[in-house]
Structure formats: C-alpha cells, structure tokens
Amino acid sequence: MQAILLSREEVAQRAKQLYESRIRQEVEVEENIGKMVIIDIETGDYEVDETGLKASHILMEKHPNARLFGIRIGYNVAVSFGGVMERVHK
C-alpha cells in the first residue's frame, strides 16, 4: 500500500476524529484517566498504556509503517512542560 502524505495537522485531525467517533467511549473510563492512547490513523487500531511507549511498539509490530498519534485520556494535552494539564474528563 502506498503511503498518503499528510501534514502534522491532518494526522492530528484524523486521530482526533477517530478518538471522538469511536475510541473515546471505549477507553475513557476511570482506570484509564491519565494514560496514553496511541492511535494508528490509517487502520483505526489503538492501544493504551501508561506512557504510550509500549502501545506504540505493539502497533508498530502490527503495522510497521503506521502513522501514530497519542492522546492523554481525560486531558486536554498529552504532556506539559511547566504549563497546566487541564482534566477534561468528569
């Protein structure tokens, strides 16, 4: 399969669309709040773990050329360097 070139913004938009349309209701439970969900934007596959590293490795084993995007479950940003991570999950 030939890879489609997407900008970073397009990758983020596709990942967020997948998250909102079907992944959020599956992963946004109390025991997952604060964990990372890593999404393969081409297949819609995803994995959840504490930091996203293990999840990324699992997805890359399944799909070596995967386009991955990470979202911190229940928060408005994935990481913060001196800023504030606002919890959006109630």
N, C-alpha and C positions, 0 to 999 in steps of 0.2 A: 504494500500500500504506500502511495506517495504521500509524504507529509505536506500538510497545508500550512503555509507560513502565516502565523498570526502575531500581532503585536502583543506586548505585555498586557495592554488594556483589554484586548479581545480575549486573551486567555483568562484574565480575571473575570470579565463579564460572563463568559461561558461557565466558569466554575461556580460563580455566584448564582447563576440561573439554575444549574443542576442542584445546587445546595437548597435553594428556596423551593424548587418544584418537587423534589422527592427525598433528598437526603436528610434535610433538617428534621422532619418528623420521625425519622428512624434513629438518629443519633443524639438529638438534643434532649437527653434525659439526665437527671441529677448526677448519676455516677460518671457521666462524660463531660460535665461542665469543666472547662479549663483545658481539656485535652485537645489535641490537634486531629482534624480530619483532613486527609490528603486525598484529593480527587484527581482521577485521570480524566481530563476534559474531553478526550476523544471517545472513550468507552463508557464513561459514567461510573466505572468501578471506583470504590473508595475503601480506605482503611483508616482505623482510629487507633492512636496510641498517645502516650504522654507527651512526647516531643515531636512526633511526626517522622522521626528518622527511620524507625522500624517499619512504619506504614509505607514510607517511600520505597524502601528496599523491597518489600513484598510486591508492591505494584510494578516496580521496575523488573522484577523477575518474571512477572506475568506478561508484561508488555515492555520490552527493552527500550523502545523509542517513545515511551509515554510522555505526554505533556502534563506535568503535575502542578497542582496549586493547593496550598494549605490554608485552612481556616481554623481559628481557635474557636471551639464550640462554646457558645454562650457569650462571646465577647465581640466588641466592635473592631478589634485589631488582633493580629496574630502575635506580635511582640511589641514591646515598648522600651525605648532607651531613654529613661528619665522622664517620660511622659506618663499619662494615665491610661490604663486599660479599663474602659467602661464596660461593665457587665450589662448585657442586653437581655439575657435570659432571666425570666422571673421565677 
